[in-house]
Amino acid sequence: MKKARKAIVNFITKSAIFVKIFCLMKKIITTPKAPAPIGPYNQAVMTGNMLFTSGQIAINPETGQLEIGDIERETELVMQNLSAILSAAGTSFKNVIKSTIFISNMENFGKINAVYGRYFDEATAPARETVEVANLPKYVNVEISMIAVL
């Protein structure tokens, strides 16, 4: 009985160490279908069963050019970039649990929200905050980041 108990305790201890190490490991997620980072960061980082995307702005990944002006088109491109990153990690908008939206002008909220809302089922949409800020990288009008479970 003592040997069996010791074996079980040993197994549980090793399993707990494995789970702890696995959950602490991080994997960098990249895809050419979303803009390359413009600084010392990655498109997304996965750890355990969690995915953290960097904030995405309206850079066309095919041309590398910023596309701003029309807020709906700008938001659509941001969402397409996020979709590409989620897909590269093996997930989708269905598994997003948290979004953060930074906007340069709260008067654009309705238009941004309309585009954003097309990507989610309202009944299972993620938690979210939307914050108006003084400036965003490259003076864009909207930046969105997400957290998803895998």
Sequence and secondary structure as in RCSB ss.txt:
>XXXX:A:sequence
MKKARKAIVNFITKSAIFVKIFCLMKKIITTPKAPAPIGPYNQAVMTGNMLFTSGQIAINPETGQLEIGDIERET
ELVMQNLSAILSAAGTSFKNVIKSTIFISNMENFGKINAVYGRYFDEATAPARETVEVANLPKYVNVEISMIAVL
>XXXX:A:secstr
 HHHHHHHHHHHHHHHHHHHHHHH EEEE  TTS   SSS  SEEEETTEEEE  B SB TTT  B  SSHHHHH
HHHHHHHHHHHHHTT  GGGEEEEEEEES GGGHHHHHHHHHTTS GGG  EEEEEE S  GGG SEEEEEEEE 
